[in-house]
Amino acid sequence: MQVTVHEAKTQLSKLIEAALAGEEVVIARGKQPVVKLVPIQRATFRIGILRGQLTGPGPDWFEPMPEDELALWEGGP
């Protein structure tokens, strides 16, 4: 469906519903298409996606760092 900018201003809610339903909505200036109205694709996020796939001991965050690594963090050679 192609509508003019004026029509888009007056029928925005209907155009949004049409785009959400999968219809291609193009807004034109005169007869020149300038914008396509499309729904935003939401990314799915799952917590625990690697559960059971990681093995071995994790890092020990409370152990001191080796001197060479510590020097790199502190801007040393």
URKAWO-V487453 format. One record per residue. N is the residue number from 1. SS is DSSP state (A for helix, B for strand, O for the rest). PHI is phi in degrees with one decimal (* if undefined). D_FIRST is the distance of its C-alpha to the first C-alpha in Angstrom with 2 decimals. Layout:
N|SS|PHI|D_FIRST + N|SS|PHI|D_FIRST
//
This chain:
1|O|*|0.00 + 2|B|-122.3|3.80 + 3|B|-130.2|6.66 + 4|B|-82.9|10.34 + 5|A|-59.1|12.87 + 6|A|-62.6|14.52 + 7|A|-62.7|11.71 + 8|A|-62.6|11.24 + 9|A|-63.6|15.01 + 10|A|-86.4|15.30 + 11|O|-123.8|12.68 + 12|A|-57.8|13.06 + 13|A|-59.7|14.47 + 14|A|-65.1|11.72 + 15|A|-67.5|9.15 + 16|A|-63.1|11.96 + 17|A|-61.6|12.52 + 18|A|-64.3|9.09 + 19|A|-64.4|9.70 + 20|A|-64.3|13.23 + 21|O|-82.0|12.49 + 22|O|102.8|11.16 + 23|O|-80.4|7.40 + 24|O|-79.9|6.11 + 25|B|-116.9|5.10 + 26|B|-116.3|6.22 + 27|B|-106.1|8.64 + 28|B|-124.2|10.51 + 29|B|-97.9|14.04 + 30|O|68.0|14.30 + 31|O|-106.9|12.62 + 32|B|-90.8|13.43 + 33|B|-63.0|10.94 + 34|B|-127.3|13.17 + 35|B|-143.7|11.92 + 36|B|-113.7|9.98 + 37|B|-93.4|10.30 + 38|O|-132.0|12.15 + 39|O|-73.4|14.89 + 40|O|-79.6|18.46 + 41|O|-86.8|20.46 + 42|O|-80.9|23.80 + 43|O|-78.8|26.85 + 44|O|-92.5|29.37 + 45|O|-126.2|32.93 + 46|O|-119.2|35.93 + 47|O|-85.1|39.43 + 48|O|82.4|42.20 + 49|O|-62.7|40.26 + 50|O|-102.5|43.51 + 51|O|-57.1|45.82 + 52|O|83.2|48.57 + 53|O|-101.1|47.65 + 54|O|-98.3|49.69 + 55|O|-126.7|53.42 + 56|O|91.7|56.51 + 57|O|-73.3|57.71 + 58|O|-81.1|55.46 + 59|O|-67.6|56.62 + 60|O|-95.2|59.38 + 61|O|-66.2|57.98 + 62|O|-98.4|61.38 + 63|O|-80.6|63.38 + 64|O|-64.1|64.24 + 65|O|-75.6|62.40 + 66|O|-60.1|64.48 + 67|A|-58.2|65.86 + 68|A|-67.1|63.96 + 69|A|-69.4|60.55 + 70|A|-61.7|61.56 + 71|A|-63.0|62.55 + 72|A|-65.2|59.10 + 73|A|-68.1|57.45 + 74|O|-92.5|59.95 + 75|O|84.1|59.47 + 76|O|-82.5|62.60 + 77|O|-69.5|63.23
//
